[in-house]
Amino acid sequence: MTTCGRRIAVRCLRLGPPDRPVGRIALDVGEDRSGEPGVWAALTPEEARGLARLLLEQAGPNEHPAADQPQYGLLPA
């Protein structure tokens, strides 16, 4: 659950015939507290790894942001 109330679910998604299934990782971002609709995406394993890498790259610097680094896309005054 995010701080804005959206529930994020990650699941394995199997598509296609049983003898030749196609595997995807389903990312489901639910609606927020005010009822604003959510979104979902079906990612290949490669896409999911790329997304995970990008999230981790952003998480590190934002855990303990340096005072002189811009935050949220804003430039220091």
C-alpha positions as a printed Julia matrix, in Angstrom:
77×3 Matrix{Float64}:
   0.0     0.0     0.0
   1.4     3.39   -0.97
   1.05    6.53    1.15
  -1.63    7.82   -1.25
  -3.66    4.65   -0.7
  -2.91    2.73   -3.88
  -2.44   -1.0    -3.5
   0.26   -2.41   -5.79
   0.07   -6.09   -6.7
   2.67   -8.08   -8.63
   1.63  -11.43  -10.08
   2.67  -14.05  -12.57
   0.47  -13.99  -15.67
   0.26  -16.93  -18.09
  -1.19  -16.34  -21.55
  -1.66  -18.57  -24.55
  -2.27  -22.29  -24.91
  -1.19  -24.64  -22.1
   1.37  -26.35  -24.32
   3.05  -23.02  -25.25
   2.34  -20.52  -22.47
   3.7   -17.01  -22.54
   4.82  -15.74  -19.16
   4.41  -12.13  -18.09
   4.72  -10.25  -14.85
   1.51   -8.34  -14.12
   1.88   -5.05  -12.26
  -1.47   -3.81  -10.97
  -1.64   -0.34   -9.4
  -5.1     0.02   -7.88
  -7.28    3.06   -7.44
  -6.41    5.72   -4.88
  -8.43    6.71   -1.8
 -10.56    9.13   -3.8
 -11.5     6.44   -6.33
  -9.17    7.64   -9.08
  -8.76    4.62  -11.39
  -5.62    2.54  -11.3
  -3.57    1.06  -14.11
  -1.91   -2.24  -14.9
   0.84   -3.48  -17.18
   1.96   -6.9   -18.37
   5.76   -6.95  -18.52
   8.19   -9.42  -20.02
  10.81  -10.72  -17.59
  13.35   -8.38  -19.22
  11.02   -5.38  -18.84
  10.31   -6.29  -15.2
  14.04   -6.47  -14.45
  14.55   -3.09  -16.14
  11.77   -1.54  -14.07
  13.2    -3.06  -10.89
  16.63   -1.63  -11.72
  15.19    1.84  -12.32
  13.2     1.73   -9.07
  16.27    0.7    -7.09
  18.38    3.42   -8.74
  15.84    6.03   -7.6
  15.22    4.53   -4.16
  18.83    4.73   -3.01
  19.39    8.47   -3.45
  15.94    9.27   -2.06
  16.37    7.3     1.16
  18.93    9.8     2.43
  18.94   12.72   -0.02
  21.88   15.09    0.28
  20.86   18.62    1.23
  22.42   20.06   -1.95
  20.77   17.62   -4.37
  17.59   18.66   -6.15
  14.5    16.69   -5.09
  11.34   15.98   -7.04
  12.79   17.58  -10.17
  13.23   21.01   -8.53
  16.45   22.97   -8.75
  17.97   24.46   -5.6
  17.32   28.18   -5.08
